[in-house]
Amino acid sequence: MHPLKLVIGNKNYSSWSLRPWFFLKNLGLDFEEELVYLYENNTDENLSPYFSNKKVPLLIDSNDPENILEVWDSLAIIEYIADSSSQGWPKSGHARSIARSLSAEMHSSFDALRNAMPMNCRKQFPDFVISDDVQQDIDRIVSLWEFSSKNYASTGPWLLGEFSGADAMYAPIVLRLNGYGAKLTGFAADYVAMALENKYMKEWVEAGVKETHIIDDDEIVLR
């Protein structure tokens, strides 16, 4: 058994699970993965041993067998991993603050986009009609990406140059913007294309495509 275990939901749908998984993978950290299919008859039973209120994702750190630690919520897991591994946030204090601001805004905002465009690795919706409120969310996200890239990205193609927690937090947005045919230009278009080619993003999507479980609420746009 590996001392780090990440409990996640369906790879096809669970945007919250993608974030810490993508973070751990891109940092090169080894961990055990436990996938619990959501909204199934045995979901509550499978998650009931944990303290996360039957929610995913959940990180279990058993490096100290006498003091096993559970960390839940995507952003909290990212912060914990960054603290314990001393990587994952920009080294510059200014850039690190911006990365955390971007991550916090992703965590708390963009409800219109989340509700209208569920993450779905199996489907593409090139003719999806983007409403005004969803477009406002997209415009804000693009402005955040352009701001961080223009002012803080000098060492690589990610939002703050090198890969950081901010990129993990926006990974599901990359899949949504691509899947629903959002019209992007400039850095946003380049960023989405680059992130989609990341080997771990491809690994996640390929696994999601192979899943056969259906969550009806996240398939509503198909009707």
N, C-alpha and C positions, 0 to 999 in steps of 0.2 A: 504494500500500500504506500502510495506517495504521500509525503507530509502535506502537500497542498492539493486540495480537491475543489473544483468549481462545479457547482450544481447549476444546470441551465435548463431552459425550456426548449420547445421546438425550434430548430434552427431556421425553419421556413418563416416563422412568425415573430419569434421573441427578440425584438430589438434591444430590450434591456439586457438580455443574456449575451448578445453579440458584443456589446461594449467591453466588458472585462475580459471576455475570451480573446477578442482581438488585441487588447492591450497586453495580456500575458504572452500571447504568441509573438507579437512584434518585439517584445522585450527579450525574447529568447528564453523565457522561464518555463521550466518543466512543471507540469501539473497533471493530476488525474481529472478526468471529465466524467461527470454523471449527468446523463440526459433524462429528464422527467417530462414526458408528454403532458401538456396542459389540457385541462377540461376533459379528462378521461375519468372513468369510474374509479381508477386506483390512484389518481393524482394526489388527493389529500393524504391517502395512506403513505405514499412514497415520500411526501414532504413533511409529514407529521413529526418525525423524530427531530426536526430542526426548529430553531427559534425564530425563523424569518417570517412567521405568520403564514406559512404555506405559500410563500412567494419565491420567485427566482429573479435574478441570480443570487447565489449564496457561495461565499468562499469559506472553506474550512481549513484552518491552519493547525495541524497537529504536530508541528515541530517539537513542541513540549507536550508529550503525551499526558502529563498530569495537569495541563492547563490548556485544553483544546479551545481554540478561538473560532467563533463564527462571525463573519462580517457579511452583512447583506446590503443591498442597494448598489447599483452600478457604480455611482460616483464614489461611494464610501469604499468599495473594493479597490477601485483605481487608486484612491488616495492611500489606502493601506499598503498596497503593493509598491507604490512609489516610495513611501516612507521606509518600508522594510528592505527594499532592494537598492535604494538611493539612485533610482533612475526613473524616467518616465515623465518628468517635467523639465522645461528648459532650465539651464544653469543660470542664465541671467535673471535677476530678480524682477525686472520690468516684464520680460517676456513670460516668465513664470506666472506673474499676476494676470497677464492677458489670457494665457492658456486656461487658467482657473476661471476667469470671468466668462470666457467662451463656454467652458464646460458647465458652469452653473446656469447660464442662460439656456443652454440646451436642456438641462435637467428640468427647468421650471417653466419653459415657454413652448411656443409653437403648437398649441393645441389644435388649431384649425388644420394644419398639415398632418399631424399625427392621426386625427380622426378621419380625415378624408382619404388619406393615402396609407393604409396599413402596410407594413412591411410584408412582402410576399415574394420569396426567392423563386417560386415556380412560375410566376406570371409576369407578363409585360403588358402595359396598357398605353401604347403609343398614342391613342386617340382620346385619352382621358382629358376631360374638360376641367381646367384648373380655375377654381372660383377666385373671386377678388380677395377674400380673406386668406385663402391658401397662398395666393401669389404674394400677399404682404409678408407672410412668414418666409417664403422663399427669398424675397428681396432682402429681408433682414439678415437671413443666413448668409447670402452672397456678400452683403456689406461687411459682415463680421469676418468672413474668410478673406476678403480683399484687404481689409484693414490690417489683419494680423500678418498676412503675407507681405504687404507693402512695407510695414514698419518693423517686423520682427523676424521674417524668414530670410536668412542669409546663408544658411548652411545645408539646405536641402529642399525637397519639393513639398514637404508637409506644411501644415498651417503655421507652425512656428519654426519651419526649417527642418529640424530633425523630428522624428516621430515623437508624439507626446500623448498624454491623456486626452487632450482636446480632439485629436484625430480619432481616438477610440470612441469618444462621446458622439462624434458626428458620423461614424461609420454607417449606422442605419439610415441616416439622411442621404448618404451617397447612394445607397441601394434604392431608396424611394425616388430620388430625383431622376435616376436612370430608368427605373422601372415604369414611372408614370410619364415619361417623355417631357420633362421640364426643359425648356429652352434656356441654355446656359451659354455664356461667352467668356472669353478672357480666362482669368485665373480659375474661376469656378469650374468651367468646362475642363480645363487641364487637370484640376485637382480631382474631379470625379473620375476622369479617365485613368489617372495614375492610381487612385485608390482601388478602382475595380481590377487593376492588373496586379495588385498586391497578392502574393501567393496565399496568404492566410484568408484574405477576402474570398479568393476563388475557392479555397478549401471549404469555407463556411457555406458559400452559395451552393456548391456541388452537393454537399450533404443535405442542405435544405431542399433542394430539388428532388432528391431521392426519397424524402419523407412522404408518407401516404396519409398521415393524420390530417384531419380537416378541422379548423376552427371557424365555424360559420360566420361569426361576427367580423372576421378578418377577410372573408371572401365576398362580402356584400357588394363590392364594386363589380363583381362578375355578373350580377343579375340584370 
